[in-house]
Amino acid sequence: MHELMLGALLVLTVAWLTVRIRHNKAAMKAESRPAAQEHGAYRAVAIKYSENACDAAKAMTGRRFLSNAAPRLPLPECDFPKCRCKFAHYGDRRTGRERRSPFAPAAVTGSTGSFQRERRERTDRRQRSRSD
């Protein structure tokens, strides 16, 4: 019975040490991250305006800007004496789902495309070296 208690105590001690070491490593890793990675490298803003905003702000409806590339408020084209535009903050500049598709033809989307037939004229060099 005494040996069983010592074995259980040993197992609990090892488990406690493991959890503590992992927690310390995670805390050290979080402290060493650059500030851009904490908030996301692609965090973005969009102009948020009231219903009686200038035409320049309304023209930017739906556009997101990277935080460091956003225009200053008030906008240079703003014709209101007291601008009430603000920024709405987002974690990512992209909206919706991923736009690239592996099934789309090669174009602006960045995919490799699809071909109807094999376009290589020779056999694969790796296959030739195995049969030699």
PyMOL commands that set and color helices and strands:
alter all, ss='L'
color gray80, all
select helices_A, chain A and resi 2-32+35-39+55-59+67-69+125-131
alter helices_A, ss='H'
color red, helices_A
select strands_A, chain A and resi 44-48+65-66+86-90
alter strands_A, ss='S'
color yellow, strands_A
deselect
rebuild
show_as cartoon
